[in-house]
Amino acid sequence: MLSFTLVECLVGLFLLLGLFFRLTSLGVSCLALGILLGSGWLGSICVDEWQIGVLGLAGGFTLMLTGGGRFTIDNRLFVNSPKIRESEMVSLAGIRGTGTCGKQASARCGDRRCGYQG
C-alpha cells in the first residue's frame, strides 16, 4: 500500500510540473485502472469508486493524447536541446516540444519569434 501511495505522489508531482508528461499521463491511467480493479463493481450500494476510476482512466488517456503544451518542463527541455529532441528514445516515446507559437517541434518553423529553431 505504501508503494501505491508513493507512485501516486510521484505521478501527481510530475504531472503538475510537466515532467515526462505523456508517460506520467499513462501512469494516471494505470493508477485509475488499479482503483477500478481494486474496488470492483459493488452494485448500486457504492458507485463512487467505480466513477472515480473511470474518470481517472478517461482523464489520463485524454492528457496522454493531447500532451502538456508549451508551459511544461518537457517543452523547455526538448526545444532548447536538439541533441535530446532528436534522440531515438524520444522519437519512440512520441515526446515533442512546442515552440512559443504552439507549433510542434517536429515540424519546420519559419517564424523566428517562435523560439524553435527546427
C-alpha positions in Angstrom: 0.0 0.0 0.0 2.9 2.3 0.7 4.3 1.8 -2.8 0.9 2.7 -4.4 0.9 5.9 -2.3 4.5 6.8 -3.4 3.8 6.1 -7.0 0.6 8.2 -6.8 2.6 11.1 -5.2 5.3 11.0 -7.9 2.8 10.8 -10.7 0.9 13.8 -9.4 4.1 15.8 -8.9 5.4 15.0 -12.4 2.0 15.9 -13.8 2.0 19.2 -12.1 5.5 20.0 -13.2 5.0 18.8 -16.7 7.9 16.4 -16.5 7.7 13.3 -18.7 4.1 14.4 -19.3 2.8 11.7 -21.6 4.5 8.9 -19.6 3.0 10.4 -16.4 -0.4 10.5 -18.0 -0.1 6.8 -18.7 0.7 6.4 -15.0 -2.5 8.3 -14.2 -4.5 5.8 -16.3 -2.7 2.8 -14.7 -3.5 4.1 -11.2 -7.1 4.6 -12.2 -7.2 1.1 -13.6 -5.8 -0.1 -10.2 -8.7 1.7 -8.5 -11.2 0.0 -10.8 -9.7 -3.4 -10.4 -9.3 -3.0 -6.7 -12.8 -1.8 -5.9 -14.7 -3.8 -8.5 -18.4 -3.3 -9.2 -20.3 -3.1 -5.9 -23.7 -2.6 -7.4 -25.9 0.3 -6.5 -24.6 0.4 -2.9 -21.3 2.2 -3.6 -20.7 3.6 -7.1 -18.2 6.3 -6.1 -15.0 4.2 -6.6 -16.2 3.0 -10.0 -17.0 6.5 -11.2 -13.7 7.9 -9.9 -11.8 5.1 -11.6 -13.5 5.7 -14.9 -12.9 9.4 -14.7 -9.3 8.9 -13.9 -8.8 6.5 -16.8 -10.5 8.8 -19.3 -8.6 11.9 -17.9 -5.3 10.1 -18.1 -5.8 9.0 -21.7 -7.0 12.5 -22.7 -3.9 14.0 -21.2 -1.7 11.4 -22.9 -3.2 12.2 -26.3 -3.2 16.0 -26.0 0.2 16.4 -24.3 1.3 19.1 -21.9 1.6 22.0 -24.2 4.2 24.8 -24.2 4.3 25.5 -20.4 5.8 22.2 -19.3 9.4 21.3 -18.4 9.4 18.8 -21.2 8.8 21.5 -23.7 11.6 23.7 -22.5 13.9 20.7 -22.3 13.2 19.4 -25.8 13.0 22.8 -27.6 16.3 24.1 -26.1 18.3 20.8 -26.5 18.4 19.5 -30.1 20.5 16.5 -29.0 17.8 15.3 -26.7 15.0 16.2 -29.1 16.5 14.2 -31.9 17.4 11.1 -29.9 15.9 7.8 -30.9 14.3 7.2 -27.4 12.4 10.5 -27.6 11.1 9.8 -31.0 9.9 6.3 -30.0 8.1 7.7 -27.0 6.4 10.3 -29.1 7.5 13.2 -27.0 7.9 16.5 -28.8 8.2 20.0 -27.5 6.4 23.0 -29.0 7.7 26.5 -29.7 6.2 29.5 -28.1 4.0 29.8 -31.2 2.5 26.4 -30.3 3.8 24.5 -33.3 5.1 21.0 -32.7 8.9 20.8 -32.6 8.9 18.1 -35.2 7.6 20.5 -37.9 9.7 23.1 -39.6 9.0 26.5 -38.2 9.7 29.6 -40.3 8.7 32.0 -37.5 11.9 33.4 -35.9 10.0 34.7 -32.9 8.9 31.1 -32.1 12.0 30.1 -30.2 12.1 26.7 -32.0 15.0 26.5 -34.5 14.0 23.5 -36.5 
